[in-house]
Amino acid sequence: MERIRNLVADLAQYLSAASPREKRLMTFAVAGVAIFAGLITWAGFSGAIRRRNAALEEKRDDFEKVERLAANYGAQEMERQSLEQRLRQSPGQLMSYVDGLARQEQIDIGSMTDRGVVAGGQGGRPRESQVEVNLGKVPLDKLMRLLEAIEQNPGVVRVRRLRLRKSYDNKETLDASISISTWTAS
């Protein structure tokens, strides 16, 4: 402590004995050091503030991503449940279902072949069952109504393949070969 008092006393003695020019020079030097220290302090604080703001903005972006993913998850979960419900509503006996629709539209089925389970059924995937239907001499409007009735099933029933040709006997009718699939939960 004594040393500091001696240094302050020496500095005060030097300043009292200094010329006005030396005093101005010392004032500018002290002001320069103070300004430099102030700039360094300001740069440090502003850098810290920028880093904190960048980290805060990154966390906000992450939070927005989580909110979007949560909303998207909810929508996808609802869609999954809807598809599972539709799978449960698929007709169990596809052949009798198609036969009933054909009778409803007053269409004679030439032949119908059950292909059985053609895909899926393992690892929680739905089973795909398929039926091949051959129709002969069917008018286009009746065929369209049959196809619409098949596709409008509340379950998952789709026409996978449709092959049409004009009938040899009557050019106003068609011969059709249709592959129809249904998916059921395994």
C-alpha positions, 0 to 999 in steps of 0.5 A, a space after each residue: 500500500 505504501 508503494 502505491 502512495 509513493 507512486 501517486 505522490 511521484 506522479 503528482 509531483 511530475 505533473 505539477 512540474 510538467 510544462 503545459 505542452 507535456 500536460 496536454 500530451 499526457 491528457 491526450 495519452 490518458 484519453 486515448 488509453 481510456 477510449 481504447 479500453 472503452 472500445 475493447 469493452 464495447 466490442 467484447 459486450 457487443 460480441 457477447 450480445 451477438 452470440 447470445 442473440 444468435 444462440 437465441 435465434 437458433 433455439 427459436 428456429 429449433 422450437 418452430 421446427 419442433 412445433 411444425 413436426 408436432 403438427 405434422 405428426 398429428 396430421 400423419 397420425 390421423 391419416 394413419 388411423 384413417 388408413 387403418 380404419 379403411 383397411 379394416 373396412 376392406 371386404 374379406 371375400 373379394 370374389 363375392 364382393 365383386 360378384 355382388 357388384 356385378 349382379 347389382 349392375 346386371 353384368 354377367 361375369 365370364 370368369 373370375 379367378 382368385 389370385 389369393 394373397 399376392 403381396 405383403 402380410 409380413 412385418 406389419 404390412 397389409 396383405 394384398 389379395 387379388 382377383 382377375 375378372 373377365 367380362 364379355 359383351 358389356 356396354 361401356 356405361 355399365 362397365 363404368 358404373 361397375 368400376 366406380 362402384 368398386 372404387 367407391 368401397 369405404 375400404 381399400 379396393 382398387 382396380 389395378 389393371 384394366 384391359 378393354 377390346 371391342 367385342 367381335 359379335 357386337 361393336 357397341 359392347 366391350 370385352 374387359 379383363 380387370 385385376 382388382 386388389 384389396 388390402 387388409 390389415 395383417 
